[in-house]
Amino acid sequence: MATDAYDVLIIGGGISASVFASNYVKNNFNARIAIIEAGRGLGGRSSTRFSSRFIGWKLNHGSPNFNICNIKKNKKLSNFINELLDENIIKFDDSDLIIMNQENKLNIINNFDFSKGNVFISSSSMSELSSNIIKLNNLRNQIDFYFKTLIVSLEFNKDHWILISKNGKKFKSNYLVCSSNLILHKRSKEIFNINQIPLRSSIPENKDKKIDSILNIINNQKYIPRLSFLIYTHANYTYKDQYAKNFRYFILNNYLENKYKFERIIFQYQLDRSLGIVIHTKNKELINSYLNNNKEDELKKEILLKFNQLFKDSPYINYLSDYKDISIMRWRASQPLGPGVPESLQFCKAYQIGFCGDWFAEEGFGRIEGAILSALKLSNKFRF
C-alpha cells in the first residue's frame, strides 16, 4: 500500500481547518499539508449546495453567514477579519433578520445571538469562503486535498502518525490536527461500526493527561441534530414587497418553532433572481420521520403545508403553490452543546497532535468565530 507523506495532516475540512492551514503555510514556508475531509468539499457546516440539475443555483444550506463579537478585544482575530475584507473574500451582511412570533409581529432586530457584533457573509458562497481563505497563502500549492476520505484508523509510532481511510488509503505525517472531533467522540463508534473511539485506540488511557482530559470533555459534549430542506422555486415566485438584497433571514421564536417545527428559514436570490429557500429544523419528529419512515414525498408535502401556514398573513412572503424540487440535507454533526475545551488542551507536544474548532471554550463557542479563533491560536503553537 503506497503511503502519502506530509508534515501535517488535518482531519476535517471546515472553517477551522482552512484557517489553520492557510495561517500555518503563511508562517512555515516549507511545510507540506493535507486536508482530509469525509465530505465532497470544503466548508463543513458552512457549506453550499451547487446544483447539477439547476444550473447556476447555489444554496448555502449550513451557516449562511457569521458574526464576530470579539473583534475589538483580539488583535489576531481583528487582523484576520480585516485581511478577508481587504481581499474581498467577505463583506458586511446587512440583510434583514426577522424574528417571527405568535402574534404575527415581525421585527427586524440586531441583537440575536447570531447577529451580535459584526455580521459577515462570503462574497461568493460559504463553501468558497473556506477555499478562498486557503488560497490567500497557498501560493506554492503546499496544501493537498483528499475529499470523500473517511479516516477510521490512527496510529502514533514514536515520532509520526499513520492514518488509514475507510477506502484503504494510507497517510503518514509528523503532526496531526483534528479540526473535526468525530474521531474523539463516542458517536464515531456507531458511525464507523467499531468498538473504541479512534483516538483512544491510538493513545491508551493514562498515557497522557492532556489526551485523557480532552477526550473526557469532548465525550460530555452533545450535538444538535438538524435537517435542512432546500427548495428550488420557479422563476415566477417572488417576494410580496420586492425585497432586493441577496439574503433574508426569518427566525422563529420558541412558540412558533414548536408549532411549525422550523427553526429558521433563509431566502437566497440566485443568479437569475429566482428565490432559493432553505428551511432548518432540529425537530426530533421530523428528523425521525426522515430517518425511519423513508417517506420523503409525504415529508415534503408536510413541509410545504407548514411553510404556507406560517407565512399565511406575512407582508413579505407569497404563498408557495409549486416548486422545481425539494431536497433534504441531513447534518451528521451540528452545533456543540455542553462544556467547551480549554485552550490549555489545544496542543499535545508528546503526541504531536493539535485540536481546533468551535468546540473550544472561546467567546465564539458553537459559532464560526470560535472556530476561527481556535485555528489562529493553534497555528502559532505548531512549530517544527
BALOBA-1460 file (C-alpha; in Angstrom, 3 decimals):
// residues 384
<rec num="1" residu="m" x="0.000" y="0.000" z="0.000"/>
<rec num="2" residu="a" x="1.501" y="3.344" z="-1.054"/>
<rec num="3" residu="t" x="1.765" y="5.972" z="1.660"/>
<rec num="4" residu="d" x="1.357" y="9.718" z="1.148"/>
<rec num="5" residu="a" x="3.749" y="11.590" z="3.483"/>
<rec num="6" residu="y" x="3.207" y="15.082" z="4.914"/>
<rec num="7" residu="d" x="4.467" y="17.392" z="7.603"/>
<rec num="8" residu="v" x="0.937" y="18.000" z="8.900"/>
<rec num="9" residu="l" x="-2.301" y="16.122" z="8.296"/>
<rec num="10" residu="i" x="-5.596" y="17.882" z="9.085"/>
<rec num="11" residu="i" x="-8.733" y="15.818" z="9.672"/>
<rec num="12" residu="g" x="-11.831" y="17.774" z="8.686"/>
<rec num="13" residu="g" x="-12.359" y="20.422" z="6.025"/>
<rec num="14" residu="g" x="-14.396" y="23.120" z="7.768"/>
<rec num="15" residu="i" x="-13.623" y="26.747" z="8.543"/>
<rec num="16" residu="s" x="-11.146" y="25.975" z="11.338"/>
<rec num="17" residu="a" x="-9.165" y="23.583" z="9.111"/>
<rec num="18" residu="s" x="-8.976" y="26.189" z="6.350"/>
<rec num="19" residu="v" x="-7.900" y="28.971" z="8.697"/>
<rec num="20" residu="f" x="-5.274" y="26.771" z="10.354"/>
<rec num="21" residu="a" x="-3.838" y="25.501" z="7.051"/>
<rec num="22" residu="s" x="-3.685" y="28.961" z="5.485"/>
<rec num="23" residu="n" x="-2.135" y="30.643" z="8.505"/>
<rec num="24" residu="y" x="0.318" y="27.796" z="9.065"/>
<rec num="25" residu="v" x="1.597" y="27.861" z="5.481"/>
<rec num="26" residu="k" x="1.972" y="31.622" z="5.776"/>
<rec num="27" residu="n" x="4.383" y="31.210" z="8.696"/>
<rec num="28" residu="n" x="6.071" y="27.930" z="7.685"/>
<rec num="29" residu="f" x="7.117" y="28.201" z="4.067"/>
<rec num="30" residu="n" x="8.355" y="24.653" z="3.537"/>
<rec num="31" residu="a" x="5.539" y="22.717" z="5.205"/>
<rec num="32" residu="r" x="3.567" y="20.118" z="3.253"/>
<rec num="33" residu="i" x="-0.014" y="19.861" z="4.456"/>
<rec num="34" residu="a" x="-3.000" y="17.716" z="3.550"/>
<rec num="35" residu="i" x="-6.641" y="18.272" z="4.466"/>
<rec num="36" residu="i" x="-8.645" y="15.049" z="4.723"/>
<rec num="37" residu="e" x="-12.414" y="15.518" z="4.520"/>
<rec num="38" residu="a" x="-15.178" y="12.894" z="4.538"/>
<rec num="39" residu="g" x="-17.498" y="15.139" z="2.525"/>
<rec num="40" residu="r" x="-17.405" y="16.242" z="-1.076"/>
<rec num="41" residu="g" x="-15.666" y="19.548" z="-0.477"/>
<rec num="42" residu="l" x="-14.587" y="22.216" z="1.982"/>
<rec num="43" residu="g" x="-16.925" y="24.103" z="4.273"/>
<rec num="44" residu="g" x="-18.122" y="21.709" z="6.958"/>
<rec num="45" residu="r" x="-21.262" y="23.181" z="8.483"/>
<rec num="46" residu="s" x="-20.705" y="26.324" z="6.407"/>
<rec num="47" residu="s" x="-21.441" y="24.565" z="3.140"/>
<rec num="48" residu="t" x="-23.107" y="25.307" z="-0.171"/>
<rec num="49" residu="r" x="-25.123" y="23.013" z="-2.395"/>
<rec num="50" residu="f" x="-24.135" y="23.524" z="-6.046"/>
<rec num="51" residu="s" x="-26.957" y="22.037" z="-8.065"/>
<rec num="52" residu="s" x="-26.155" y="19.834" z="-11.041"/>
<rec num="53" residu="r" x="-29.820" y="19.816" z="-12.144"/>
<rec num="54" residu="f" x="-30.485" y="23.556" z="-11.921"/>
<rec num="55" residu="i" x="-27.538" y="25.323" z="-13.482"/>
<rec num="56" residu="g" x="-26.245" y="28.326" z="-11.560"/>
<rec num="57" residu="w" x="-28.070" y="27.504" z="-8.321"/>
<rec num="58" residu="k" x="-26.056" y="27.860" z="-5.111"/>
<rec num="59" residu="l" x="-27.770" y="27.321" z="-1.776"/>
<rec num="60" residu="n" x="-25.926" y="27.967" z="1.479"/>
<rec num="61" residu="h" x="-27.524" y="25.169" z="3.452"/>
<rec num="62" residu="g" x="-25.453" y="25.351" z="6.663"/>
<rec num="63" residu="s" x="-24.404" y="28.579" z="8.330"/>
<rec num="64" residu="p" x="-25.470" y="31.261" z="5.814"/>
<rec num="65" residu="n" x="-23.341" y="33.974" z="7.424"/>
<rec num="66" residu="f" x="-21.290" y="34.510" z="10.572"/>
<rec num="67" residu="n" x="-20.879" y="37.082" z="13.309"/>
<rec num="68" residu="i" x="-17.806" y="38.249" z="15.206"/>
<rec num="69" residu="c" x="-18.302" y="39.670" z="18.689"/>
<rec num="70" residu="n" x="-14.702" y="39.711" z="19.892"/>
<rec num="71" residu="i" x="-13.071" y="41.671" z="17.085"/>
<rec num="72" residu="k" x="-12.110" y="44.691" z="19.226"/>
<rec num="73" residu="k" x="-10.654" y="42.552" z="22.023"/>
<rec num="74" residu="n" x="-8.439" y="40.249" z="19.981"/>
<rec num="75" residu="k" x="-5.836" y="41.757" z="17.651"/>
<rec num="76" residu="k" x="-5.085" y="38.452" z="15.920"/>
<rec num="77" residu="l" x="-8.755" y="37.934" z="15.099"/>
<rec num="78" residu="s" x="-9.182" y="41.562" z="14.056"/>
<rec num="79" residu="n" x="-6.217" y="41.406" z="11.674"/>
<rec num="80" residu="f" x="-7.507" y="38.202" z="10.107"/>
<rec num="81" residu="i" x="-11.031" y="39.540" z="9.532"/>
<rec num="82" residu="n" x="-9.655" y="42.799" z="8.109"/>
<rec num="83" residu="e" x="-7.460" y="40.817" z="5.718"/>
<rec num="84" residu="l" x="-10.517" y="38.919" z="4.464"/>
<rec num="85" residu="l" x="-12.351" y="42.212" z="3.993"/>
<rec num="86" residu="d" x="-9.406" y="43.806" z="2.168"/>
<rec num="87" residu="e" x="-9.175" y="40.821" z="-0.189"/>
<rec num="88" residu="n" x="-12.958" y="40.946" z="-0.804"/>
<rec num="89" residu="i" x="-13.320" y="37.381" z="0.491"/>
<rec num="90" residu="i" x="-16.040" y="38.518" z="2.889"/>
<rec num="91" residu="k" x="-18.257" y="41.557" z="3.207"/>
<rec num="92" residu="f" x="-20.613" y="43.003" z="5.800"/>
<rec num="93" residu="d" x="-24.051" y="41.397" z="5.768"/>
<rec num="94" residu="d" x="-26.845" y="43.966" z="6.074"/>
<rec num="95" residu="s" x="-29.648" y="41.567" z="5.141"/>
<rec num="96" residu="d" x="-32.921" y="41.609" z="7.074"/>
<rec num="97" residu="l" x="-33.027" y="39.328" z="10.111"/>
<rec num="98" residu="i" x="-36.644" y="38.942" z="11.164"/>
<rec num="99" residu="i" x="-37.906" y="37.292" z="14.339"/>
<rec num="100" residu="m" x="-41.381" y="35.801" z="13.972"/>
<rec num="101" residu="n" x="-43.709" y="35.416" z="16.980"/>
<rec num="102" residu="q" x="-47.185" y="34.053" z="17.615"/>
<rec num="103" residu="e" x="-48.879" y="37.432" z="17.250"/>
<rec num="104" residu="n" x="-47.554" y="37.629" z="13.680"/>
<rec num="105" residu="k" x="-45.477" y="40.631" z="14.618"/>
<rec num="106" residu="l" x="-42.341" y="40.611" z="12.517"/>
<rec num="107" residu="n" x="-39.452" y="42.551" z="13.979"/>
<rec num="108" residu="i" x="-36.187" y="43.331" z="12.237"/>
<rec num="109" residu="i" x="-33.612" y="43.013" z="15.009"/>
<rec num="110" residu="n" x="-29.883" y="43.307" z="15.534"/>
<rec num="111" residu="n" x="-29.287" y="41.598" z="18.907"/>
<rec num="112" residu="f" x="-29.991" y="37.949" z="18.149"/>
<rec num="113" residu="d" x="-27.238" y="35.552" z="19.331"/>
<rec num="114" residu="f" x="-26.028" y="35.013" z="15.770"/>
<rec num="115" residu="s" x="-26.228" y="38.683" z="14.808"/>
<rec num="116" residu="k" x="-24.434" y="40.401" z="17.678"/>
<rec num="117" residu="g" x="-21.277" y="42.309" z="16.878"/>
<rec num="118" residu="n" x="-20.268" y="42.453" z="13.211"/>
<rec num="119" residu="v" x="-22.067" y="40.151" z="10.780"/>
<rec num="120" residu="f" x="-20.287" y="38.979" z="7.637"/>
<rec num="121" residu="i" x="-21.062" y="36.874" z="4.617"/>
<rec num="122" residu="s" x="-18.891" y="35.302" z="1.974"/>
<rec num="123" residu="s" x="-18.523" y="37.408" z="-1.170"/>
<rec num="124" residu="s" x="-19.119" y="34.219" z="-3.185"/>
<rec num="125" residu="s" x="-20.606" y="31.248" z="-1.309"/>
<rec num="126" residu="m" x="-19.995" y="29.779" z="2.123"/>
<rec num="127" residu="s" x="-18.187" y="26.733" z="0.711"/>
<rec num="128" residu="e" x="-15.983" y="29.024" z="-1.365"/>
<rec num="129" residu="l" x="-15.195" y="31.008" z="1.773"/>
<rec num="130" residu="s" x="-13.073" y="28.093" z="3.021"/>
<rec num="131" residu="s" x="-11.394" y="27.722" z="-0.382"/>
<rec num="132" residu="n" x="-10.634" y="31.432" z="-0.609"/>
<rec num="133" residu="i" x="-9.151" y="31.503" z="2.893"/>
<rec num="134" residu="i" x="-6.745" y="28.757" z="1.837"/>
<rec num="135" residu="k" x="-5.889" y="30.466" z="-1.456"/>
<rec num="136" residu="l" x="-4.707" y="33.535" z="0.468"/>
<rec num="137" residu="n" x="-1.447" y="31.797" z="1.397"/>
<rec num="138" residu="n" x="-1.319" y="28.521" z="-0.556"/>
<rec num="139" residu="l" x="0.637" y="30.253" z="-3.280"/>
<rec num="140" residu="r" x="3.056" y="27.374" z="-3.858"/>
<rec num="141" residu="n" x="0.366" y="24.669" z="-3.730"/>
<rec num="142" residu="q" x="1.685" y="23.244" z="-0.479"/>
<rec num="143" residu="i" x="-1.773" y="22.100" z="0.645"/>
<rec num="144" residu="d" x="-3.285" y="18.934" z="-0.848"/>
<rec num="145" residu="f" x="-6.908" y="17.874" z="-0.530"/>
<rec num="146" residu="y" x="-8.491" y="14.452" z="-0.072"/>
<rec num="147" residu="f" x="-12.280" y="14.518" z="-0.263"/>
<rec num="148" residu="k" x="-14.695" y="11.635" z="0.304"/>
<rec num="149" residu="t" x="-11.987" y="10.215" z="2.558"/>
<rec num="150" residu="l" x="-13.066" y="8.993" z="5.981"/>
<rec num="151" residu="i" x="-10.273" y="8.216" z="8.467"/>
<rec num="152" residu="v" x="-11.062" y="5.103" z="10.512"/>
<rec num="153" residu="s" x="-7.661" y="4.126" z="11.930"/>
<rec num="154" residu="l" x="-4.878" y="6.147" z="13.580"/>
<rec num="155" residu="e" x="-1.545" y="5.047" z="14.990"/>
<rec num="156" residu="f" x="1.193" y="7.087" z="16.621"/>
<rec num="157" residu="n" x="4.564" y="5.416" z="16.041"/>
<rec num="158" residu="k" x="7.322" y="7.069" z="18.121"/>
<rec num="159" residu="d" x="7.572" y="10.331" z="16.161"/>
<rec num="160" residu="h" x="4.946" y="10.189" z="13.402"/>
<rec num="161" residu="w" x="1.324" y="9.389" z="12.690"/>
<rec num="162" residu="i" x="-0.067" y="6.713" z="10.376"/>
<rec num="163" residu="l" x="-3.670" y="7.177" z="9.233"/>
<rec num="164" residu="i" x="-5.787" y="4.783" z="7.180"/>
<rec num="165" residu="s" x="-9.045" y="5.739" z="5.488"/>
<rec num="166" residu="k" x="-12.160" y="3.637" z="5.011"/>
<rec num="167" residu="n" x="-11.243" y="3.132" z="1.347"/>
<rec num="168" residu="g" x="-7.763" y="1.884" z="2.312"/>
<rec num="169" residu="k" x="-5.682" y="4.989" z="1.604"/>
<rec num="170" residu="k" x="-2.651" y="5.360" z="3.898"/>
<rec num="171" residu="f" x="-1.133" y="8.612" z="5.152"/>
<rec num="172" residu="k" x="1.973" y="9.429" z="7.183"/>
<rec num="173" residu="s" x="2.752" y="12.725" z="8.895"/>
<rec num="174" residu="n" x="4.905" y="14.276" z="11.575"/>
<rec num="175" residu="y" x="1.987" y="16.148" z="13.113"/>
<rec num="176" residu="l" x="-1.774" y="15.688" z="13.250"/>
<rec num="177" residu="v" x="-4.517" y="18.304" z="13.578"/>
<rec num="178" residu="c" x="-8.101" y="17.356" z="14.410"/>
<rec num="179" residu="s" x="-10.428" y="20.130" z="13.253"/>
<rec num="180" residu="s" x="-13.282" y="17.627" z="13.407"/>
<rec num="181" residu="n" x="-13.804" y="15.959" z="16.758"/>
<rec num="182" residu="l" x="-15.581" y="12.940" z="15.288"/>
<rec num="183" residu="i" x="-12.600" y="10.662" z="15.932"/>
<rec num="184" residu="l" x="-12.615" y="11.846" z="19.576"/>
<rec num="185" residu="h" x="-16.339" y="11.349" z="20.240"/>
<rec num="186" residu="k" x="-18.241" y="8.213" z="21.141"/>
<rec num="187" residu="r" x="-20.622" y="8.714" z="18.208"/>
<rec num="188" residu="s" x="-17.738" y="7.579" z="15.973"/>
<rec num="189" residu="k" x="-18.203" y="4.001" z="17.231"/>
<rec num="190" residu="e" x="-21.677" y="3.826" z="15.712"/>
<rec num="191" residu="i" x="-20.727" y="5.672" z="12.519"/>
<rec num="192" residu="f" x="-17.608" y="3.550" z="11.898"/>
<rec num="193" residu="n" x="-19.056" y="0.340" z="13.377"/>
<rec num="194" residu="i" x="-16.075" y="-0.046" z="15.719"/>
<rec num="195" residu="n" x="-15.648" y="-0.828" z="19.421"/>
<rec num="196" residu="q" x="-13.439" y="2.037" z="20.540"/>
<rec num="197" residu="i" x="-13.059" y="5.740" z="19.794"/>
<rec num="198" residu="p" x="-10.277" y="6.053" z="17.147"/>
<rec num="199" residu="l" x="-8.052" y="8.465" z="19.080"/>
<rec num="200" residu="r" x="-8.470" y="6.384" z="22.235"/>
<rec num="201" residu="s" x="-7.323" y="3.323" z="20.292"/>
<rec num="202" residu="s" x="-4.137" y="5.105" z="19.230"/>
<rec num="203" residu="i" x="-3.396" y="6.665" z="22.643"/>
<rec num="204" residu="p" x="-4.405" y="4.340" z="25.506"/>
<rec num="205" residu="e" x="-5.830" y="5.737" z="28.721"/>
<rec num="206" residu="n" x="-3.341" y="7.085" z="31.302"/>
<rec num="207" residu="k" x="-0.607" y="7.598" z="28.688"/>
<rec num="208" residu="d" x="-1.109" y="11.371" z="28.510"/>
<rec num="209" residu="k" x="-3.107" y="13.625" z="30.855"/>
<rec num="210" residu="k" x="-3.950" y="16.151" z="28.126"/>
<rec num="211" residu="i" x="-5.369" y="13.486" z="25.804"/>
<rec num="212" residu="d" x="-7.367" y="11.934" z="28.651"/>
<rec num="213" residu="s" x="-8.768" y="15.351" z="29.575"/>
<rec num="214" residu="i" x="-9.779" y="16.376" z="26.067"/>
<rec num="215" residu="l" x="-11.435" y="13.012" z="25.389"/>
<rec num="216" residu="n" x="-13.352" y="13.271" z="28.643"/>
<rec num="217" residu="i" x="-14.608" y="16.792" z="27.869"/>
<rec num="218" residu="i" x="-15.481" y="16.010" z="24.247"/>
<rec num="219" residu="n" x="-17.483" y="12.971" z="25.276"/>
<rec num="220" residu="n" x="-19.522" y="15.106" z="27.646"/>
<rec num="221" residu="q" x="-20.474" y="17.362" z="24.738"/>
<rec num="222" residu="k" x="-23.676" y="16.778" z="22.835"/>
<rec num="223" residu="y" x="-24.740" y="17.967" z="19.393"/>
<rec num="224" residu="i" x="-27.902" y="19.399" z="17.904"/>
<rec num="225" residu="p" x="-29.013" y="17.145" z="15.024"/>
<rec num="226" residu="r" x="-30.562" y="19.070" z="12.152"/>
<rec num="227" residu="l" x="-32.212" y="18.654" z="8.768"/>
<rec num="228" residu="s" x="-32.205" y="21.262" z="6.012"/>
<rec num="229" residu="f" x="-34.911" y="21.354" z="3.348"/>
<rec num="230" residu="l" x="-33.696" y="23.011" z="0.147"/>
<rec num="231" residu="i" x="-36.497" y="24.395" z="-2.013"/>
<rec num="232" residu="y" x="-35.826" y="25.259" z="-5.654"/>
<rec num="233" residu="t" x="-38.630" y="27.612" z="-6.725"/>
<rec num="234" residu="h" x="-39.809" y="28.566" z="-10.203"/>
<rec num="235" residu="a" x="-38.656" y="31.864" z="-11.698"/>
<rec num="236" residu="n" x="-42.081" y="33.498" z="-11.162"/>
<rec num="237" residu="y" x="-42.004" y="33.042" z="-7.383"/>
<rec num="238" residu="t" x="-41.167" y="36.409" z="-5.762"/>
<rec num="239" residu="y" x="-41.447" y="38.385" z="-2.532"/>
<rec num="240" residu="k" x="-44.609" y="40.391" z="-1.894"/>
<rec num="241" residu="d" x="-42.609" y="43.528" z="-1.111"/>
<rec num="242" residu="q" x="-39.957" y="43.192" z="-3.856"/>
<rec num="243" residu="y" x="-37.102" y="42.937" z="-1.343"/>
<rec num="244" residu="a" x="-33.849" y="43.320" z="-3.313"/>
<rec num="245" residu="k" x="-30.977" y="42.161" z="-1.075"/>
<rec num="246" residu="n" x="-29.500" y="38.730" z="-1.750"/>
<rec num="247" residu="f" x="-30.425" y="37.184" z="1.601"/>
<rec num="248" residu="r" x="-33.292" y="37.345" z="4.061"/>
<rec num="249" residu="y" x="-33.397" y="35.503" z="7.382"/>
<rec num="250" residu="f" x="-36.517" y="34.515" z="9.319"/>
<rec num="251" residu="i" x="-36.062" y="33.161" z="12.854"/>
<rec num="252" residu="l" x="-38.999" y="31.525" z="14.654"/>
<rec num="253" residu="n" x="-39.469" y="32.124" z="18.354"/>
<rec num="254" residu="n" x="-39.918" y="29.097" z="20.629"/>
<rec num="255" residu="y" x="-43.708" y="29.055" z="20.337"/>
<rec num="256" residu="l" x="-43.706" y="29.043" z="16.537"/>
<rec num="257" residu="e" x="-40.797" y="26.599" z="16.351"/>
<rec num="258" residu="n" x="-42.770" y="24.127" z="18.464"/>
<rec num="259" residu="k" x="-45.899" y="24.680" z="16.390"/>
<rec num="260" residu="y" x="-44.399" y="24.543" z="12.891"/>
<rec num="261" residu="k" x="-41.218" y="22.520" z="13.649"/>
<rec num="262" residu="f" x="-38.974" y="25.007" z="11.813"/>
<rec num="263" residu="e" x="-36.034" y="26.757" z="13.445"/>
<rec num="264" residu="r" x="-35.170" y="29.308" z="10.762"/>
<rec num="265" residu="i" x="-35.857" y="29.955" z="7.081"/>
<rec num="266" residu="i" x="-33.320" y="31.526" z="4.751"/>
<rec num="267" residu="f" x="-34.249" y="33.076" z="1.391"/>
<rec num="268" residu="q" x="-31.459" y="33.416" z="-1.163"/>
<rec num="269" residu="y" x="-31.601" y="35.062" z="-4.578"/>
<rec num="270" residu="q" x="-29.929" y="33.081" z="-7.364"/>
<rec num="271" residu="l" x="-28.084" y="34.464" z="-10.394"/>
<rec num="272" residu="d" x="-31.310" y="34.574" z="-12.424"/>
<rec num="273" residu="r" x="-33.102" y="36.194" z="-9.430"/>
<rec num="274" residu="s" x="-35.041" y="33.040" z="-8.650"/>
<rec num="275" residu="l" x="-35.617" y="32.560" z="-4.924"/>
<rec num="276" residu="g" x="-33.979" y="29.628" z="-3.204"/>
<rec num="277" residu="i" x="-35.339" y="28.695" z="0.221"/>
<rec num="278" residu="v" x="-33.558" y="26.742" z="2.956"/>
<rec num="279" residu="i" x="-35.604" y="25.560" z="5.933"/>
<rec num="280" residu="h" x="-33.660" y="24.456" z="9.010"/>
<rec num="281" residu="t" x="-35.150" y="22.184" z="11.641"/>
<rec num="282" residu="k" x="-33.926" y="20.450" z="14.772"/>
<rec num="283" residu="n" x="-37.358" y="18.941" z="15.460"/>
<rec num="284" residu="k" x="-36.917" y="15.307" z="16.540"/>
<rec num="285" residu="e" x="-40.242" y="14.233" z="14.999"/>
<rec num="286" residu="l" x="-39.266" y="15.489" z="11.547"/>
<rec num="287" residu="i" x="-35.763" y="14.054" z="11.808"/>
<rec num="288" residu="n" x="-37.043" y="10.626" z="12.924"/>
<rec num="289" residu="s" x="-39.660" y="10.675" z="10.184"/>
<rec num="290" residu="y" x="-36.931" y="11.244" z="7.610"/>
<rec num="291" residu="l" x="-34.553" y="8.660" z="9.048"/>
<rec num="292" residu="n" x="-37.004" y="5.866" z="9.829"/>
<rec num="293" residu="n" x="-40.037" y="6.080" z="7.568"/>
<rec num="294" residu="n" x="-38.402" y="6.544" z="4.179"/>
<rec num="295" residu="k" x="-41.383" y="8.610" z="3.014"/>
<rec num="296" residu="e" x="-39.721" y="11.674" z="1.548"/>
<rec num="297" residu="d" x="-42.689" y="12.676" z="-0.634"/>
<rec num="298" residu="e" x="-45.015" y="12.829" z="2.363"/>
<rec num="299" residu="l" x="-42.438" y="14.778" z="4.349"/>
<rec num="300" residu="k" x="-42.024" y="17.306" z="1.532"/>
<rec num="301" residu="k" x="-45.788" y="17.825" z="1.394"/>
<rec num="302" residu="e" x="-45.836" y="18.428" z="5.148"/>
<rec num="303" residu="i" x="-43.019" y="20.959" z="4.870"/>
<rec num="304" residu="l" x="-44.781" y="22.867" z="2.088"/>
<rec num="305" residu="l" x="-48.050" y="22.901" z="4.061"/>
<rec num="306" residu="k" x="-46.383" y="24.237" z="7.195"/>
<rec num="307" residu="f" x="-44.422" y="26.825" z="5.183"/>
<rec num="308" residu="n" x="-47.638" y="28.258" z="3.723"/>
<rec num="309" residu="q" x="-49.412" y="28.183" z="7.086"/>
<rec num="310" residu="l" x="-46.535" y="30.033" z="8.736"/>
<rec num="311" residu="f" x="-46.439" y="32.806" z="6.123"/>
<rec num="312" residu="k" x="-50.207" y="32.980" z="5.545"/>
<rec num="313" residu="d" x="-50.527" y="36.585" z="6.744"/>
<rec num="314" residu="s" x="-46.971" y="37.689" z="6.033"/>
<rec num="315" residu="p" x="-46.476" y="41.093" z="4.372"/>
<rec num="316" residu="y" x="-43.267" y="39.742" z="2.823"/>
<rec num="317" residu="i" x="-43.698" y="36.139" z="1.677"/>
<rec num="318" residu="n" x="-46.021" y="34.843" z="-1.024"/>
<rec num="319" residu="y" x="-47.931" y="31.580" z="-0.976"/>
<rec num="320" residu="l" x="-45.828" y="28.792" z="-2.488"/>
<rec num="321" residu="s" x="-48.002" y="26.551" z="-4.646"/>
<rec num="322" residu="d" x="-45.388" y="24.858" z="-6.807"/>
<rec num="323" residu="y" x="-41.655" y="24.332" z="-6.989"/>
<rec num="324" residu="k" x="-38.986" y="22.659" z="-9.096"/>
<rec num="325" residu="d" x="-37.695" y="20.409" z="-6.348"/>
<rec num="326" residu="i" x="-37.158" y="19.945" z="-2.627"/>
<rec num="327" residu="s" x="-34.004" y="18.157" z="-1.484"/>
<rec num="328" residu="i" x="-33.201" y="17.140" z="2.083"/>
<rec num="329" residu="m" x="-29.831" y="17.530" z="3.779"/>
<rec num="330" residu="r" x="-29.061" y="15.635" z="6.986"/>
<rec num="331" residu="w" x="-26.346" y="17.026" z="9.263"/>
<rec num="332" residu="r" x="-24.262" y="14.294" z="10.880"/>
<rec num="333" residu="a" x="-22.977" y="16.759" z="13.482"/>
<rec num="334" residu="s" x="-24.099" y="20.246" z="14.306"/>
<rec num="335" residu="q" x="-23.611" y="22.843" z="16.996"/>
<rec num="336" residu="p" x="-21.829" y="21.541" z="20.096"/>
<rec num="337" residu="l" x="-23.578" y="21.777" z="23.438"/>
<rec num="338" residu="g" x="-22.049" y="21.430" z="26.881"/>
<rec num="339" residu="p" x="-18.555" y="22.099" z="28.209"/>
<rec num="340" residu="g" x="-16.017" y="23.783" z="25.956"/>
<rec num="341" residu="v" x="-12.462" y="22.507" z="25.719"/>
<rec num="342" residu="p" x="-9.980" y="24.874" z="27.421"/>
<rec num="343" residu="e" x="-7.206" y="26.363" z="25.297"/>
<rec num="344" residu="s" x="-4.576" y="24.694" z="27.520"/>
<rec num="345" residu="l" x="-5.509" y="21.322" z="25.960"/>
<rec num="346" residu="q" x="-5.203" y="22.528" z="22.365"/>
<rec num="347" residu="f" x="-1.762" y="21.084" z="21.660"/>
<rec num="348" residu="c" x="-0.131" y="17.912" z="22.977"/>
<rec num="349" residu="k" x="3.611" y="18.000" z="22.336"/>
<rec num="350" residu="a" x="4.233" y="14.400" z="23.435"/>
<rec num="351" residu="y" x="1.959" y="13.028" z="20.720"/>
<rec num="352" residu="q" x="2.457" y="15.835" z="18.174"/>
<rec num="353" residu="i" x="-1.262" y="16.469" z="17.882"/>
<rec num="354" residu="g" x="-3.359" y="19.631" z="17.949"/>
<rec num="355" residu="f" x="-7.062" y="20.438" z="18.000"/>
<rec num="356" residu="c" x="-9.177" y="23.324" z="16.706"/>
<rec num="357" residu="g" x="-12.853" y="24.012" z="16.083"/>
<rec num="358" residu="d" x="-15.904" y="25.730" z="17.511"/>
<rec num="359" residu="w" x="-15.912" y="23.255" z="20.415"/>
<rec num="360" residu="f" x="-13.242" y="25.196" z="22.339"/>
<rec num="361" residu="a" x="-14.148" y="27.395" z="25.288"/>
<rec num="362" residu="e" x="-13.663" y="30.599" z="23.326"/>
<rec num="363" residu="e" x="-16.073" y="33.514" z="23.313"/>
<rec num="364" residu="g" x="-17.357" y="32.164" z="19.988"/>
<rec num="365" residu="f" x="-18.155" y="28.660" z="21.282"/>
<rec num="366" residu="g" x="-20.509" y="26.904" z="18.855"/>
<rec num="367" residu="r" x="-20.049" y="29.596" z="16.203"/>
<rec num="368" residu="i" x="-17.669" y="30.342" z="13.320"/>
<rec num="369" residu="e" x="-15.915" y="32.955" z="15.457"/>
<rec num="370" residu="g" x="-14.791" y="30.243" z="17.882"/>
<rec num="371" residu="a" x="-13.609" y="28.030" z="15.015"/>
<rec num="372" residu="i" x="-11.525" y="30.857" z="13.506"/>
<rec num="373" residu="l" x="-10.048" y="31.937" z="16.838"/>
<rec num="374" residu="s" x="-9.021" y="28.422" z="17.881"/>
<rec num="375" residu="a" x="-7.386" y="27.802" z="14.480"/>
<rec num="376" residu="l" x="-5.394" y="31.045" z="14.611"/>
<rec num="377" residu="k" x="-4.148" y="30.209" z="18.090"/>
<rec num="378" residu="l" x="-3.218" y="26.635" z="17.166"/>
<rec num="379" residu="s" x="-1.298" y="27.666" z="14.056"/>
<rec num="380" residu="n" x="1.016" y="29.722" z="16.258"/>
<rec num="381" residu="k" x="1.575" y="26.822" z="18.658"/>
<rec num="382" residu="f" x="2.754" y="24.458" z="15.935"/>
<rec num="383" residu="r" x="6.479" y="24.798" z="15.336"/>
<rec num="384" residu="f" x="8.949" y="22.344" z="13.802"/>
